[in-house]
Amino acid sequence: MQASGRRLGMRTTASILYKDEGLFRFWKGAQVMASGCVPAHTSYFLAYEHLKRYLDFDNTSLNFSATLFIGSTTTLVHDLFITPADGKFNSAL
């Protein structure tokens, strides 16, 4: 769209993509992202629930250290999956 000499809007671009490859063109690459995002998000929520249970965290009062530990650990676990997957997927596309 940026390199085109024409002014292309969303409808015009969608029409061009549809004419070129059909309806499945809009889902191109979705399975690649899903194969990285599904395990990353699954590990995030599993780590969150297990750490809450392990630390006996019940959300009734603010416990800064437990909140910090749970949040940083779950983010780290998530990023352990998504960061290598993101690099691999971007090079494949």
C-alpha positions as CSV (number, residue, x, y, z in Angstrom):
1,M,0.0,0.0,0.0
2,Q,2.8,2.4,0.8
3,A,4.8,1.7,-2.4
4,S,1.8,2.0,-4.6
5,G,1.3,5.2,-6.6
6,R,-2.4,5.0,-6.0
7,R,-4.3,5.9,-2.9
8,L,-5.5,2.6,-1.5
9,G,-8.1,2.3,1.2
10,M,-9.1,-0.7,3.3
11,R,-11.9,-1.8,0.9
12,T,-9.8,-1.4,-2.2
13,T,-6.9,-3.4,-0.7
14,A,-9.3,-6.1,0.6
15,S,-10.8,-6.4,-2.8
16,I,-7.4,-6.7,-4.5
17,L,-6.3,-9.4,-2.0
18,Y,-9.6,-11.3,-2.4
19,K,-9.3,-11.3,-6.2
20,D,-5.7,-12.4,-6.1
21,E,-6.0,-15.4,-3.7
22,G,-9.5,-15.7,-2.5
23,L,-10.9,-15.7,1.0
24,F,-8.0,-17.7,2.5
25,R,-5.6,-14.8,1.8
26,F,-6.9,-13.0,4.9
27,W,-5.9,-16.0,7.1
28,K,-2.4,-16.4,5.6
29,G,0.1,-16.7,8.4
30,A,-2.5,-17.2,11.2
31,Q,-1.5,-20.8,11.8
32,V,2.1,-19.8,12.2
33,M,1.3,-17.3,14.9
34,A,-1.1,-19.6,16.6
35,S,1.6,-22.3,16.8
36,G,3.7,-19.9,18.9
37,C,1.0,-18.0,20.8
38,V,-1.0,-21.0,22.0
39,P,2.0,-22.6,23.9
40,A,3.2,-19.2,25.2
41,H,-0.2,-18.2,26.6
42,T,-0.9,-21.7,27.9
43,S,2.4,-21.7,29.8
44,Y,1.6,-18.2,31.1
45,F,-1.7,-19.1,32.7
46,L,-0.5,-22.5,34.0
47,A,2.5,-20.8,35.7
48,Y,0.1,-18.1,37.1
49,E,-2.3,-20.6,38.6
50,H,0.4,-22.9,40.0
51,L,2.3,-20.0,41.6
52,K,-0.9,-18.6,43.1
53,R,-1.6,-21.9,44.7
54,Y,2.0,-22.5,45.7
55,L,2.2,-19.1,47.4
56,D,-1.3,-19.3,48.8
57,F,-2.2,-16.0,47.1
58,D,-5.9,-15.2,47.3
59,N,-6.2,-11.6,46.0
60,T,-7.9,-10.4,49.2
61,S,-5.1,-8.1,50.2
62,L,-2.1,-6.5,48.4
63,N,1.0,-8.6,48.8
64,F,3.6,-6.7,46.8
65,S,6.4,-9.3,46.8
66,A,4.1,-12.2,45.9
67,T,2.4,-10.1,43.1
68,L,5.8,-9.0,41.8
69,F,7.2,-12.6,41.8
70,I,4.1,-14.1,40.2
71,G,3.9,-11.4,37.5
72,S,7.6,-11.5,36.6
73,T,7.8,-15.3,36.6
74,T,4.7,-15.7,34.4
75,T,6.0,-13.1,32.0
76,L,9.4,-14.8,31.8
77,V,7.8,-18.2,31.2
78,H,5.6,-16.7,28.4
79,D,8.6,-15.0,26.8
80,L,10.6,-18.2,26.8
81,F,8.1,-19.6,24.3
82,I,7.2,-16.5,22.3
83,T,10.5,-14.8,21.7
84,P,12.3,-17.7,19.8
85,A,9.0,-18.4,18.0
86,D,8.6,-14.8,17.0
87,G,12.1,-14.7,15.5
88,K,11.6,-18.0,13.6
89,F,8.2,-16.9,12.3
90,N,9.3,-13.5,11.1
91,S,12.2,-15.1,9.1
92,A,9.8,-17.6,7.6
93,L,7.3,-15.0,6.4
